[in-house]
Amino acid sequence: MLGINKKDILSHSITNENYYINDGRARKFIAATNWPNKDQIARESGQPKNVILRKLDEEENVIYELENYEYDKYYKYCVIYKHESNNIENLIDSLCNNNLINTNRFNETYLSNIVKPTIKEFDDSFDLKFSLIRNKFKYPVIVSFFKENSLIAVKYSSIGENNFGEDTNFYSNLNYKIKEWIQENFNIIITKAEVMEAYRNIFLIARKTPIIDNSQKEIDSFIISATDLRQGSTALKITDENDLPLIDSFAKLTDKFENENDKILLLSHIDSFLDEADYNKIGLFWWAKFNDTRGHKTQIKVSAENKDYPHSSGMKKYCQLHFHSNNNLNRNKINYVISKIAEYL
């Protein structure tokens, strides 16, 4: 896209699209900068986004600060893939040397399609960033190649339906194009990771994990949607007591059974349903401590849901993770959940 004005694109995105940065994250962004008198400016403004817009007009380096922030920002959705290469770092170096990846993060390219990403290395991953433009909004997409396993995570934000245009399968098409770009440029095959199967196993293990001394479990569930072997559909939202409606009510009824065989039979049916069901959606709470939580456990609410998308060979499925909005969510917390899922893949 020739003649693009980065400042205009970023101003438009900050002003009009909450997915880019909301007020809570704008405050955190301002707090992380080295701007002089930033506390006074923030108090006078009242609107943290206005502070960023004002600084964007005054200082050129704010563009770079925002671009750098995009690596760490909250992304609502994520799809995980697997690859079989044992030399991803060498492949990335080769693409950088051949100018297929932009290594100059001070000169990021904004484009309307999946062409040339920018790269930033972290302790746990190499993150490619595609800076896409849709309807004058900036829409960054992060592709994380993890160092400790063979996983690739594609992270992206929600986008208003009015920005879909004619692309009603925007998210699935985005994943397909990213996958194509990786396979073509890295010359590797990537496949979908069985995230729903991993989530199913995590959910079933968490249900059977006892609570000790009223302590908070590391993983809790909040919703499931499943189809049983007879194609019956079930959608259950976990109660405040961490019970599955009906299912756990029936299980608790067995405490009053006088016949032990009847009790064993009903509990066996419940276990069979949960073990054999075809899950369409599972929601889990993950609890963990992070550097920015001052030693306290923080809750990360993430659901996994199977999505259909049209393909030349028929309808296909992919599993999309949904990180439910939270001002404290960032790259570190998103990658924590991915690392835990990786243990079950």
C-alpha positions in Angstrom: 0.0 0.0 0.0 1.9 3.0 -1.3 1.9 6.4 0.4 0.4 5.0 3.6 0.4 7.4 6.6 1.1 5.4 9.7 0.1 8.2 12.0 -3.3 8.5 10.4 -3.8 4.7 10.5 -2.8 4.5 14.2 -4.9 7.5 15.1 -7.9 6.1 13.4 -7.4 2.7 15.1 -7.0 4.2 18.6 -10.1 6.4 18.2 -12.5 4.0 16.6 -11.6 0.4 17.3 -11.6 -0.9 20.9 -9.9 -4.1 19.8 -6.8 -2.1 19.1 -6.5 -0.6 22.6 -9.2 0.0 25.2 -9.0 2.6 28.0 -7.6 0.1 30.6 -4.8 -1.0 28.3 -4.2 2.6 27.2 -3.4 3.5 30.8 -1.0 0.6 31.1 0.6 1.6 27.8 1.1 5.2 29.1 2.5 3.9 32.4 5.1 1.8 30.6 6.5 4.8 28.6 9.2 7.2 29.5 7.2 10.3 28.5 7.9 13.4 30.7 4.9 14.6 32.8 2.8 11.6 31.8 1.0 11.4 35.1 0.1 15.0 35.0 -1.0 14.7 31.3 -3.2 11.7 32.2 -4.8 13.5 35.1 -5.6 16.5 33.0 -7.0 14.5 30.1 -9.1 11.9 31.9 -9.2 9.9 28.6 -6.0 7.8 28.2 -6.6 7.4 24.5 -6.5 11.2 24.1 -3.1 11.3 25.8 -1.7 8.8 23.3 -3.3 10.7 20.3 -1.7 13.9 21.6 1.7 12.4 22.0 1.3 10.7 18.6 0.9 14.2 17.0 3.9 15.5 19.0 6.5 12.8 18.8 7.4 10.4 15.9 8.8 7.7 18.2 5.3 7.1 19.6 4.6 5.2 16.4 7.4 2.8 17.2 6.2 2.5 20.8 2.7 1.5 19.6 4.2 -0.9 17.1 6.3 -2.5 19.9 3.2 -2.6 22.2 1.4 -4.7 19.6 3.8 -7.7 20.3 2.7 -7.7 24.0 -1.0 -6.6 23.7 -4.0 -8.8 24.4 -5.4 -10.8 21.4 -8.8 -12.3 21.8 -8.4 -15.3 19.6 -5.7 -17.9 19.0 -5.3 -21.0 16.8 -2.5 -23.5 17.5 -0.7 -25.5 14.8 2.1 -28.1 14.9 5.2 -28.4 12.6 7.8 -31.1 12.3 10.9 -29.0 11.6 13.8 -29.2 14.0 15.6 -26.1 12.7 13.0 -23.3 12.8 15.6 -20.8 14.0 17.8 -21.5 11.0 14.8 -21.2 8.7 13.8 -17.9 10.3 17.4 -16.7 9.8 17.3 -17.6 6.1 14.0 -15.8 5.6 15.5 -12.7 7.3 18.6 -12.9 5.2 16.5 -13.1 2.0 14.4 -10.1 3.1 11.2 -12.1 3.3 11.0 -11.1 7.0 11.6 -7.5 8.0 14.2 -7.4 10.7 14.0 -3.6 11.1 11.2 -3.0 13.6 11.8 0.8 13.3 10.6 0.5 9.7 7.5 -1.7 9.9 5.5 -2.2 6.7 1.7 -1.8 6.8 0.0 -4.0 4.1 -3.4 -5.0 3.0 -2.4 -8.7 2.7 -0.2 -11.5 4.1 3.2 -10.7 2.7 6.1 -9.5 4.8 6.0 -9.7 8.6 8.3 -8.0 11.1 10.0 -10.1 13.8 10.9 -9.9 17.4 12.6 -12.5 19.5 11.6 -13.4 23.0 12.9 -15.9 25.6 10.2 -18.4 24.7 9.4 -17.7 21.0 10.1 -15.9 17.8 7.1 -13.7 17.1 6.3 -12.6 13.5 3.9 -9.7 13.1 1.8 -9.1 10.1 0.6 -5.5 10.1 -2.6 -5.6 8.1 -4.8 -2.7 7.1 -8.6 -3.1 6.9 -10.9 -0.2 6.2 -8.2 2.3 7.4 -7.8 0.4 10.7 -4.6 -1.4 11.7 -5.1 -5.1 12.4 -1.9 -6.7 13.7 -1.7 -10.5 13.6 1.0 -12.3 15.7 2.5 -15.7 14.7 4.5 -17.2 17.6 7.0 -20.0 16.8 7.8 -21.5 20.2 11.3 -22.6 21.0 10.6 -25.4 23.5 8.1 -27.3 21.3 6.9 -27.6 17.7 3.9 -25.3 18.1 2.9 -22.2 16.2 0.3 -19.9 17.6 -1.7 -17.5 15.4 -3.1 -14.7 17.5 -5.6 -12.1 16.4 -8.2 -9.7 17.6 -12.0 -9.6 17.1 -13.1 -7.3 14.3 -16.5 -5.7 13.9 -18.8 -7.4 11.3 -19.0 -4.1 9.4 -15.2 -4.6 8.7 -15.7 -8.0 7.2 -16.8 -6.6 3.9 -17.6 -9.6 1.7 -15.3 -11.9 3.6 -17.9 -13.5 6.0 -15.4 -16.2 6.9 -12.8 -13.6 7.8 -11.1 -15.5 10.8 -11.0 -18.9 9.0 -9.6 -17.3 5.8 -7.1 -15.4 7.9 -5.8 -18.6 9.4 -5.8 -20.3 6.0 -3.7 -17.5 4.4 -1.2 -17.4 7.4 -0.9 -21.2 7.1 -0.2 -20.9 3.4 2.4 -18.2 3.9 4.3 -20.3 6.5 4.2 -23.5 4.4 5.3 -21.7 1.2 8.1 -19.6 2.7 9.4 -22.0 5.4 8.9 -25.0 3.1 7.4 -27.0 6.0 4.1 -28.7 6.5 2.0 -27.5 9.4 -1.1 -29.3 10.8 -3.7 -28.3 13.3 -3.0 -29.2 16.9 -5.6 -31.3 18.6 -6.5 -28.6 21.0 -10.0 -29.7 21.7 -8.8 -33.2 22.6 -6.2 -31.6 24.9 -8.8 -29.3 26.5 -11.1 -32.4 27.0 -8.4 -34.2 28.9 -7.5 -31.2 31.0 -11.2 -30.7 31.8 -11.7 -34.3 32.9 -8.6 -34.3 35.0 -9.5 -31.0 36.6 -13.0 -32.4 37.5 -11.3 -35.3 39.4 -8.7 -33.1 41.1 -9.7 -32.7 44.8 -9.8 -29.3 46.5 -7.3 -29.4 49.4 -8.0 -27.1 52.5 -10.3 -24.8 50.4 -7.4 -23.8 48.2 -7.9 -22.5 44.7 -7.5 -25.2 42.1 -5.1 -24.3 39.2 -7.8 -25.1 36.6 -11.6 -24.8 36.9 -14.3 -25.1 34.2 -17.0 -22.7 33.4 -18.9 -24.1 30.3 -19.1 -27.2 28.2 -21.0 -28.0 25.0 -21.0 -31.5 23.7 -22.8 -34.1 21.6 -23.2 -37.7 22.9 -23.0 -40.9 21.0 -26.7 -40.7 20.1 -26.2 -37.2 18.7 -28.0 -35.6 21.6 -26.7 -32.0 22.2 -25.8 -30.7 25.7 -24.7 -27.2 26.7 -24.0 -26.7 30.4 -22.7 -23.6 32.2 -20.9 -24.5 35.4 -22.6 -23.1 38.6 -21.0 -20.9 41.2 -20.4 -24.1 43.3 -18.3 -25.4 40.3 -21.0 -28.1 39.5 -22.2 -29.2 36.1 -26.0 -28.7 36.2 -28.0 -32.0 36.2 -24.9 -34.1 35.9 -23.5 -33.3 39.3 -26.9 -33.1 40.8 -27.5 -36.7 39.7 -24.0 -37.6 41.0 -24.8 -36.1 44.4 -28.1 -38.0 44.6 -26.2 -41.2 44.7 -25.1 -40.3 48.2 -28.7 -41.2 49.3 -28.8 -44.5 47.4 -29.2 -47.5 49.6 -28.2 -49.9 46.8 -24.5 -49.7 46.1 -24.8 -51.3 42.7 -27.3 -48.6 41.6 -24.9 -45.9 42.8 -22.0 -47.4 40.8 -24.2 -47.8 37.7 -25.3 -44.2 37.7 -21.8 -42.8 38.3 -20.5 -45.1 35.6 -23.1 -43.7 33.1 -22.0 -40.1 34.1 -18.4 -40.9 33.6 -19.1 -42.6 30.3 -21.0 -39.6 29.0 -18.2 -37.2 29.9 -15.5 -39.5 28.6 -17.1 -40.4 25.3 -18.9 -37.1 24.4 -17.8 -35.1 21.3 -17.0 -31.7 22.7 -17.7 -28.6 20.7 -16.8 -26.1 23.3 -15.0 -26.2 26.7 -14.3 -23.2 28.9 -11.6 -23.3 31.5 -10.3 -20.9 34.2 -6.6 -21.0 34.6 -5.1 -19.6 37.8 -1.4 -18.7 38.1 1.0 -16.1 39.6 2.8 -13.6 37.3 5.3 -10.9 37.9 2.7 -8.2 37.4 0.2 -9.7 39.9 2.3 -9.1 43.0 2.4 -12.7 44.2 -1.4 -13.2 43.9 -3.0 -15.7 41.6 -4.8 -14.2 38.6 -7.6 -15.8 36.6 -7.3 -16.3 32.9 -10.6 -17.3 31.3 -10.2 -19.2 28.0 -12.6 -21.2 26.0 -11.8 -23.6 23.2 -14.4 -24.0 20.4 -14.6 -25.9 17.2 -15.3 -23.8 14.2 -16.4 -24.8 10.7 -15.0 -23.3 7.5 -15.7 -24.1 3.8 -13.0 -25.9 1.8 -12.8 -27.2 -1.7 -13.0 -30.7 -0.3 -15.9 -29.9 2.0 -16.4 -28.4 5.4 -13.4 -28.4 7.7 -12.9 -27.8 11.4 -10.4 -25.8 13.4 -10.3 -25.1 17.1 -10.2 -21.5 18.1 -9.1 -20.4 21.6 -11.0 -17.4 23.0 -9.2 -15.4 25.7 -12.0 -13.5 27.4 -11.4 -9.8 27.8 -9.4 -8.7 30.8 -7.2 -5.6 31.1 -4.5 -7.6 32.7 -4.2 -10.1 29.8 -1.0 -9.8 27.8 1.5 -11.9 25.8 3.0 -13.5 28.9 -0.4 -14.8 30.2 -1.6 -16.0 26.8 1.6 -17.9 26.3 1.3 -19.4 29.8 -2.0 -21.0 28.8 -0.6 -22.2 25.5 2.4 -23.8 27.3 0.0 -25.7 29.6 -2.1 -26.9 26.7 1.2 -28.0 25.0 1.7 -30.6 27.8 -1.4 -32.4 26.6 -0.7 -32.3 22.8 
